[in-house]
Structure formats: structure tokens, C-alpha cells
Amino acid sequence: MAFTSVKQLLAAAKEQNLPLWEIILDEDVKDRGTGREDSLRQMNALWSAMKSAGVSYRAEARSKSGLVGGDGGKMEEYAKTGNGIVSGFFSEVIAQALQMGECNACMKRIVAAPTAGSCGVLPAVLIPFAKANKIEDRQIISALFVAAGFGQIIASRASISGAEGGCQAEIGSASAMAAAAVVSLKGGTPEMCANACAMALMNLLGLVCDPVAGLVEIPCVKRNVVGAVNAISCADMSLAGIGSAIPPDEVIDAMREVGDMMPAALKETGTGGLAATPAGITAAKRIHGNI
């Protein structure tokens, strides 16, 4: 994509008097040398895959390591009791994020959005939102283009890789993308989408990547919940007229700098953070057959 900054993206939308998703779609068409219908068809396929992944969840499934599985089912059943601190849409978001993360750990088909480890954030926000508000698929696809546009800028200015930038680059980026997407669905301005993106990423700045036993399971699955809930909170703040004190591009640049400063032990090596706790080390030994 030609845009390397959120500032450029917003300027193009203003200059061409087009919604963000149209600007991003046009850039995708130019970048890949494809047709408009092909680009729309591919995004529709991704949305269909997200929905299929949600439907494919089975509470009885466990990852090969035995570290995760079933929590998405527990959350879904708990939500049905009506006794939760949150209910309705919010409960569905939490359950969906857990279920999508567990699907990934159980080797089911998911959509890396932007990565496999953060695959639960976007669908956890969009699937329940579409259901609750009777949103048509074509509108969701437009929102996914918005998410993709911001995601591409983050990838070009910083990183979406946990090994390079820590979990802030995976869950943080996914949360920022989801926040921008849901603001667009609510009819927010391009500036509101950008503010939501910036606040969501800012809130998760410094999040380390410390997978127990080197697997994308603990704490990754539950961090998808954090990313989804953070996205919704930031979207609502932006829609309320609350802006980001730090411009989006500067937030993205700060994320890159924080990632560069992180020690290797906190960037997907499975040697620091939660992975280095006594429980984490015991799990790793059990899974990798050292005891």
C-alpha cells in the first residue's frame, strides 16, 4: 500500500472525498494489480473464514499441549446465566475471543488478523457486533478494509511480529485495527477511526511476548480478550469525541521504539516473563519431554 502514515491516509480521504475503506480498496487494487471485484471477493472470503472459525469451535477440544481449551465454552455458558459483571454483547465478545484463540491453538482454520496469535481480536469484535446490530456482510467487509489499511501502516512503520516487537505488535496492532473498524461501522469520521486506532495501540504499548513453552497458547489466548475489550472501549471513546493526545503515527513510531528496546527474552523466545515463572518452566519441561 502506498500509504506509510495515517496522516497520508486521512489526507487522501479528504482530498478525494471518499470513505476510508474506498481509499484503501483502491490502493489494494493498484498495489496487487487486480480488479476491484477480486479485492472485494478476497476480503469476503476472509470474513467468511472468520465466521466459519467461530462456528467450528468445540468446547471439548484441547490443544496438543493440554494448556488451553474449553475456556471459551465456559465463558459462553456463564454468559447465558445472566450473572456476569457484563452481559449481552460484551459477554459474547469475551467468549468469542477465547474461542477463536483456542481454535488457533487446536490447529483449526483461522484468519491471521494480523497474526495467528492475535486472530481472535477482530472477529471477537465484529461477529457479535454484526449479530447485535443486524449489520450486513458488505458493511463488515468495508470495515475490514479499514482495519487492513491501519494494519498495513502499522506493519510498515513498526511491526506486527511478536518476535520483532513483542505482543504489543500483535495484540496491540489487532486491537488498533479492530477499534478503527468498529468506529467506521458506527459511522465515525476518518479522524475518529484514527483516534480509536491510536488509543487502542497506546493502551497496550510495552506488552511483552512471553509464550509459555514457546507455544501461542498462554497467555496469548486470553490476551485476545484484552485486545477485543480494549478496542471497543477505545472505539466508544473516539465516537464520544475523545481524541488521542499523541498523533497516531507517533504512537506507531513509539511502539517500534519500545519493541527495539525490549530484550530478546521478551520477544517470543519463551525465555522471559510468564514463560520463565516456575509454573511456566514446569509446563515447558512436561510438554517438551525433559521430565
LOTILUM-320734 format. One record per residue (C-alpha): residue number from 1; x negated, y negated, z negated; residue in one letter. Coordinates in nm, 4 decimals, always signed. Layout:
ATOM   num         xx         yy         zz   residuo
ATOM   NUM          X          Y          Z         A
...
end
This chain:
ATOM   num         xx         yy         zz   residuo
ATOM     1    +0.0000    +0.0000    +0.0000         M
ATOM     2    -0.1281    -0.3444    +0.0911         A
ATOM     3    -0.0383    -0.4976    -0.2440         F
ATOM     4    -0.3117    -0.4851    -0.5053         T
ATOM     5    -0.1366    -0.7112    -0.7530         S
ATOM     6    +0.2090    -0.7633    -0.8948         V
ATOM     7    +0.1682    -1.1311    -0.8096         K
ATOM     8    +0.1346    -1.0442    -0.4410         Q
ATOM     9    +0.4372    -0.8154    -0.4551         L
ATOM    10    +0.6579    -1.0808    -0.6143         L
ATOM    11    +0.5385    -1.3434    -0.3672         A
ATOM    12    +0.6244    -1.1185    -0.0730         A
ATOM    13    +0.9727    -1.0531    -0.2107         A
ATOM    14    +1.0294    -1.4268    -0.2497         K
ATOM    15    +0.8853    -1.5185    +0.0885         E
ATOM    16    +1.0840    -1.2539    +0.2777         Q
ATOM    17    +1.3946    -1.2945    +0.0608         N
ATOM    18    +1.4241    -0.9182    +0.0210         L
ATOM    19    +1.4719    -0.6945    -0.2823         P
ATOM    20    +1.1568    -0.5343    -0.4209         L
ATOM    21    +1.2467    -0.1858    -0.3039         W
ATOM    22    +1.2786    -0.3058    +0.0578         E
ATOM    23    +0.9366    -0.4701    +0.0421         I
ATOM    24    +0.7816    -0.1531    -0.0993         I
ATOM    25    +0.9625    +0.0701    +0.1502         L
ATOM    26    +0.8346    -0.1411    +0.4394         D
ATOM    27    +0.4801    -0.1179    +0.3054         E
ATOM    28    +0.5096    +0.2596    +0.2730         D
ATOM    29    +0.6254    +0.2818    +0.6343         V
ATOM    30    +0.3296    +0.0721    +0.7512         K
ATOM    31    +0.0776    +0.2479    +0.5290         D
ATOM    32    +0.1719    +0.6014    +0.6332         R
ATOM    33    +0.2613    +0.5185    +0.9908         G
ATOM    34    +0.6000    +0.6782    +0.9513         T
ATOM    35    +0.9590    +0.5738    +1.0067         G
ATOM    36    +1.1974    +0.4141    +0.7626         R
ATOM    37    +1.4281    +0.7157    +0.7613         E
ATOM    38    +1.1383    +0.9516    +0.6960         D
ATOM    39    +1.0269    +0.7455    +0.3966         S
ATOM    40    +1.3804    +0.7407    +0.2570         L
ATOM    41    +1.4135    +1.1136    +0.3177         R
ATOM    42    +1.0934    +1.1893    +0.1282         Q
ATOM    43    +1.1993    +0.9788    -0.1692         M
ATOM    44    +1.5379    +1.1507    -0.1660         N
ATOM    45    +1.3572    +1.4855    -0.1768         A
ATOM    46    +1.1647    +1.3730    -0.4859         L
ATOM    47    +1.4847    +1.2644    -0.6575         W
ATOM    48    +1.6479    +1.5964    -0.5722         S
ATOM    49    +1.3460    +1.7786    -0.7156         A
ATOM    50    +1.3700    +1.5780    -1.0385         M
ATOM    51    +1.7361    +1.6693    -1.0768         K
ATOM    52    +1.6646    +2.0344    -0.9969         S
ATOM    53    +1.3892    +2.0434    -1.2583         A
ATOM    54    +1.6342    +1.9158    -1.5165         G
ATOM    55    +1.8893    +2.1808    -1.4283         V
ATOM    56    +1.6271    +2.4588    -1.4291         S
ATOM    57    +1.5380    +2.4082    -1.7970         Y
ATOM    58    +1.5833    +2.7127    -2.0189         R
ATOM    59    +1.5601    +2.6717    -2.3949         A
ATOM    60    +1.4313    +3.0279    -2.4384         E
ATOM    61    +1.1290    +2.9680    -2.2147         A
ATOM    62    +0.7877    +2.9280    -2.3754         R
ATOM    63    +0.4576    +2.8161    -2.2307         S
ATOM    64    +0.1932    +3.0844    -2.1853         K
ATOM    65    +0.0016    +2.9426    -2.4812         S
ATOM    66    +0.3097    +2.9525    -2.7021         G
ATOM    67    +0.2503    +2.5927    -2.8059         L
ATOM    68    +0.5689    +2.4456    -2.6585         V
ATOM    69    +0.9175    +2.5486    -2.5581         G
ATOM    70    +1.2675    +2.5277    -2.6971         G
ATOM    71    +1.2492    +2.1789    -2.8431         D
ATOM    72    +1.4450    +2.0307    -2.5544         G
ATOM    73    +1.7219    +2.2781    -2.6290         G
ATOM    74    +1.7165    +2.1942    -2.9990         K
ATOM    75    +1.7467    +1.8247    -2.9230         M
ATOM    76    +2.0325    +1.8833    -2.6821         E
ATOM    77    +2.2255    +2.0891    -2.9366         E
ATOM    78    +2.1553    +1.8398    -3.2135         Y
ATOM    79    +2.2822    +1.5573    -2.9960         A
ATOM    80    +2.6110    +1.7413    -2.9494         K
ATOM    81    +2.6757    +1.7347    -3.3255         T
ATOM    82    +2.7022    +1.3564    -3.3238         G
ATOM    83    +2.4988    +1.3416    -3.6443         N
ATOM    84    +2.1898    +1.1896    -3.4897         G
ATOM    85    +2.0500    +0.8476    -3.5672         I
ATOM    86    +2.1014    +0.7729    -3.1997         V
ATOM    87    +2.3675    +0.9270    -2.9813         S
ATOM    88    +2.5043    +0.9418    -2.6291         G
ATOM    89    +2.2716    +0.8060    -2.3635         F
ATOM    90    +1.9710    +0.7695    -2.5935         F
ATOM    91    +2.0006    +1.1278    -2.7183         S
ATOM    92    +2.0178    +1.2526    -2.3603         E
ATOM    93    +1.7035    +1.0568    -2.2737         V
ATOM    94    +1.5121    +1.2204    -2.5596         I
ATOM    95    +1.6377    +1.5683    -2.4721         A
ATOM    96    +1.5656    +1.5226    -2.1014         Q
ATOM    97    +1.2100    +1.4015    -2.1654         A
ATOM    98    +1.1388    +1.7055    -2.3833         L
ATOM    99    +1.2951    +1.9434    -2.1345         Q
ATOM   100    +1.1049    +1.8049    -1.8364         M
ATOM   101    +0.7748    +1.8169    -2.0253         G
ATOM   102    +0.8442    +2.1753    -2.1293         E
ATOM   103    +0.9301    +2.2686    -1.7708         C
ATOM   104    +0.5857    +2.1454    -1.6709         N
ATOM   105    +0.4169    +2.3447    -1.9489         A
ATOM   106    +0.6150    +2.6546    -1.8466         C
ATOM   107    +0.4893    +2.6201    -1.4873         M
ATOM   108    +0.8217    +2.5239    -1.3333         K
ATOM   109    +0.8575    +2.2870    -1.0393         R
ATOM   110    +0.8394    +1.9223    -1.1462         I
ATOM   111    +0.7618    +1.5867    -0.9851         V
ATOM   112    +0.4348    +1.4250    -1.0900         A
ATOM   113    +0.5546    +1.0725    -1.1633         A
ATOM   114    +0.2858    +0.9550    -1.1544         P
ATOM   115    +0.1202    +1.2676    -1.3051         T
ATOM   116    +0.2307    +1.6128    -1.4184         A
ATOM   117    +0.1590    +1.5234    -1.7799         G
ATOM   118    +0.3930    +1.2244    -1.7576         S
ATOM   119    +0.6533    +1.3950    -1.5386         C
ATOM   120    +0.9315    +1.3587    -1.7951         G
ATOM   121    +0.9458    +0.9809    -1.8308         V
ATOM   122    +1.1109    +0.8677    -1.5059         L
ATOM   123    +1.3689    +1.1482    -1.4842         P
ATOM   124    +1.4448    +1.1198    -1.8565         A
ATOM   125    +1.5461    +0.7592    -1.7987         V
ATOM   126    +1.7069    +0.7879    -1.4549         L
ATOM   127    +1.9034    +1.1129    -1.4785         I
ATOM   128    +2.1013    +1.0175    -1.7928         P
ATOM   129    +2.1335    +0.6571    -1.6684         F
ATOM   130    +2.2799    +0.7708    -1.3369         A
ATOM   131    +2.5206    +1.0013    -1.5177         K
ATOM   132    +2.6332    +0.7431    -1.7734         A
ATOM   133    +2.6829    +0.4665    -1.5188         N
ATOM   134    +2.8003    +0.6735    -1.2197         K
ATOM   135    +2.5076    +0.5497    -1.0123         I
ATOM   136    +2.4894    +0.6793    -0.6557         E
ATOM   137    +2.1795    +0.8602    -0.5314         D
ATOM   138    +2.0998    +0.5854    -0.2803         R
ATOM   139    +2.0702    +0.3357    -0.5667         Q
ATOM   140    +1.8398    +0.5658    -0.7605         I
ATOM   141    +1.6233    +0.6115    -0.4529         I
ATOM   142    +1.5914    +0.2333    -0.4251         S
ATOM   143    +1.4842    +0.2206    -0.7895         A
ATOM   144    +1.2281    +0.4947    -0.7281         L
ATOM   145    +1.0688    +0.2777    -0.4602         F
ATOM   146    +1.0410    +0.0006    -0.7188         V
ATOM   147    +0.8787    +0.2449    -0.9608         A
ATOM   148    +0.6423    +0.3670    -0.6894         A
ATOM   149    +0.5388    +0.0140    -0.5976         G
ATOM   150    +0.4404    -0.0768    -0.9515         F
ATOM   151    +0.2767    +0.2624    -0.9960         G
ATOM   152    +0.0631    +0.2108    -0.6878         Q
ATOM   153    -0.0549    -0.1275    -0.8104         I
ATOM   154    -0.1467    +0.0223    -1.1486         I
ATOM   155    -0.3344    +0.3032    -0.9726         A
ATOM   156    -0.5266    +0.0609    -0.7513         S
ATOM   157    -0.6149    -0.1908    -1.0248         R
ATOM   158    -0.6700    +0.0589    -1.3066         A
ATOM   159    -0.5897    +0.4313    -1.3144         S
ATOM   160    -0.3120    +0.6855    -1.3586         I
ATOM   161    -0.5548    +0.9567    -1.4693         S
ATOM   162    -0.5850    +1.0684    -1.8312         G
ATOM   163    -0.9386    +1.1867    -1.7618         A
ATOM   164    -1.0305    +0.8384    -1.6466         E
ATOM   165    -0.8194    +0.6063    -1.8587         G
ATOM   166    -0.6664    +0.8084    -2.1407         G
ATOM   167    -0.2969    +0.8768    -2.1939         C
ATOM   168    -0.2225    +0.5061    -2.1538         Q
ATOM   169    -0.2948    +0.5636    -1.7846         A
ATOM   170    -0.0436    +0.8497    -1.7632         E
ATOM   171    +0.2415    +0.7959    -2.0099         I
ATOM   172    +0.1762    +0.4221    -2.0119         G
ATOM   173    +0.1966    +0.3973    -1.6332         S
ATOM   174    +0.5041    +0.6213    -1.6171         A
ATOM   175    +0.6765    +0.4105    -1.8828         S
ATOM   176    +0.5937    +0.0905    -1.6959         A
ATOM   177    +0.7281    +0.2384    -1.3731         M
ATOM   178    +1.0491    +0.3559    -1.5408         A
ATOM   179    +1.1048    +0.0188    -1.7074         A
ATOM   180    +1.0794    -0.1630    -1.3744         A
ATOM   181    +1.3060    +0.0927    -1.2072         A
ATOM   182    +1.5885    +0.0670    -1.4586         V
ATOM   183    +1.5752    -0.3149    -1.4559         V
ATOM   184    +1.6212    -0.3033    -1.0792         S
ATOM   185    +1.9213    -0.0715    -1.1236         L
ATOM   186    +2.0746    -0.3232    -1.3621         K
ATOM   187    +2.0386    -0.5985    -1.1043         G
ATOM   188    +1.7418    -0.7692    -1.2643         G
ATOM   189    +1.5217    -1.0055    -1.0662         T
ATOM   190    +1.1789    -0.9039    -0.9352         P
ATOM   191    +1.0266    -1.1110    -1.2154         E
ATOM   192    +1.2326    -0.9183    -1.4712         M
ATOM   193    +1.1092    -0.5900    -1.3234         C
ATOM   194    +0.7519    -0.7161    -1.3532         A
ATOM   195    +0.8007    -0.8304    -1.7126         N
ATOM   196    +0.9503    -0.4944    -1.8108         A
ATOM   197    +0.6568    -0.3171    -1.6477         C
ATOM   198    +0.4050    -0.5368    -1.8305         A
ATOM   199    +0.5679    -0.4993    -2.1716         M
ATOM   200    +0.6006    -0.1222    -2.1384         A
ATOM   201    +0.2348    -0.0833    -2.0444         L
ATOM   202    +0.1267    -0.3292    -2.3125         M
ATOM   203    +0.3084    -0.1299    -2.5824         N
ATOM   204    +0.1118    +0.1844    -2.5007         L
ATOM   205    -0.2263    +0.0203    -2.4492         L
ATOM   206    -0.5011    +0.2296    -2.6073         G
ATOM   207    -0.3074    +0.5564    -2.6112         L
ATOM   208    -0.5680    +0.8330    -2.6032         V
ATOM   209    -0.5592    +1.1597    -2.4106         C
ATOM   210    -0.6294    +1.4367    -2.6634         D
ATOM   211    -0.4630    +1.7602    -2.5451         P
ATOM   212    -0.4814    +2.0479    -2.7899         V
ATOM   213    -0.6731    +2.3393    -2.6361         A
ATOM   214    -0.7140    +2.1263    -2.3245         G
ATOM   215    -0.3545    +2.2003    -2.2200         L
ATOM   216    -0.0917    +1.9500    -2.1078         V
ATOM   217    +0.1388    +2.0510    -2.3932         E
ATOM   218    +0.0578    +1.8990    -2.7338         I
ATOM   219    +0.1013    +1.6053    -2.7748         P
ATOM   220    +0.1873    +1.5448    -2.4087         C
ATOM   221    +0.5458    +1.6723    -2.4100         V
ATOM   222    +0.6578    +1.4523    -2.6979         K
ATOM   223    +0.4707    +1.1527    -2.5631         R
ATOM   224    +0.7050    +1.1706    -2.2648         N
ATOM   225    +0.9831    +1.0895    -2.5123         V
ATOM   226    +0.7893    +0.7867    -2.6368         V
ATOM   227    +0.7325    +0.6692    -2.2802         G
ATOM   228    +1.1003    +0.7018    -2.1892         A
ATOM   229    +1.2309    +0.5269    -2.5012         V
ATOM   230    +0.9703    +0.2531    -2.4625         N
ATOM   231    +1.0777    +0.1990    -2.1004         A
ATOM   232    +1.4422    +0.1495    -2.1963         I
ATOM   233    +1.3549    -0.0897    -2.4791         S
ATOM   234    +1.1340    -0.3000    -2.2531         C
ATOM   235    +1.3924    -0.2999    -1.9743         A
ATOM   236    +1.6574    -0.4336    -2.2110         D
ATOM   237    +1.4210    -0.6978    -2.3481         M
ATOM   238    +1.3426    -0.8151    -1.9980         S
ATOM   239    +1.7086    -0.8202    -1.8961         L
ATOM   240    +1.7758    -1.0313    -2.2072         A
ATOM   241    +1.5365    -1.2903    -2.0665         G
ATOM   242    +1.2348    -1.1958    -2.2763         I
ATOM   243    +0.9142    -1.2233    -2.0783         G
ATOM   244    +0.5688    -1.0766    -2.1166         S
ATOM   245    +0.3261    -1.3182    -2.2829         A
ATOM   246    +0.0479    -1.1646    -2.0726         I
ATOM   247    +0.0986    -1.1523    -1.6932         P
ATOM   248    +0.1466    -0.8001    -1.5518         P
ATOM   249    -0.1782    -0.7955    -1.3560         D
ATOM   250    -0.3737    -0.8994    -1.6638         E
ATOM   251    -0.2088    -0.6230    -1.8660         V
ATOM   252    -0.3074    -0.3702    -1.5996         I
ATOM   253    -0.6633    -0.5018    -1.5940         D
ATOM   254    -0.6765    -0.4809    -1.9741         A
ATOM   255    -0.5641    -0.1189    -1.9545         M
ATOM   256    -0.8520    -0.0455    -1.7175         R
ATOM   257    -1.0993    -0.2122    -1.9509         E
ATOM   258    -0.9669    -0.0239    -2.2543         V
ATOM   259    -0.9948    +0.3008    -2.0604         G
ATOM   260    -1.3531    +0.2218    -1.9668         D
ATOM   261    -1.4357    +0.1656    -2.3343         M
ATOM   262    -1.2801    +0.4916    -2.4529         M
ATOM   263    -1.5256    +0.7664    -2.5426         P
ATOM   264    -1.5129    +1.0820    -2.3313         A
ATOM   265    -1.3745    +1.2765    -2.6288         A
ATOM   266    -1.0504    +1.0807    -2.5952         L
ATOM   267    -1.0074    +1.1250    -2.2209         K
ATOM   268    -0.8613    +1.4699    -2.1512         E
ATOM   269    -1.1641    +1.6677    -2.2671         T
ATOM   270    -0.9751    +1.8278    -2.5553         G
ATOM   271    -1.2602    +1.7442    -2.7942         T
ATOM   272    -1.1255    +1.4450    -2.9851         G
ATOM   273    -0.8149    +1.3102    -3.1534         G
ATOM   274    -0.5434    +1.5684    -3.2210         L
ATOM   275    -0.7425    +1.8328    -3.0347         A
ATOM   276    -1.0196    +1.8004    -3.2951         A
ATOM   277    -0.7944    +1.8456    -3.6002         T
ATOM   278    -0.8199    +2.1762    -3.7940         P
ATOM   279    -0.4825    +2.2849    -3.6535         A
ATOM   280    -0.5873    +2.1845    -3.3035         G
ATOM   281    -0.9145    +2.3758    -3.3230         I
ATOM   282    -0.7378    +2.6853    -3.4603         T
ATOM   283    -0.4892    +2.6738    -3.1741         A
ATOM   284    -0.7663    +2.6387    -2.9200         A
ATOM   285    -0.9552    +2.9387    -3.0630         K
ATOM   286    -0.6424    +3.1515    -3.0590         R
ATOM   287    -0.5497    +3.0586    -2.7042         I
ATOM   288    -0.8983    +3.0915    -2.5602         H
ATOM   289    -0.9667    +3.4180    -2.7387         G
ATOM   290    -1.2513    +3.3178    -2.9699         N
ATOM   291    -1.0995    +3.4734    -3.2837         I
end
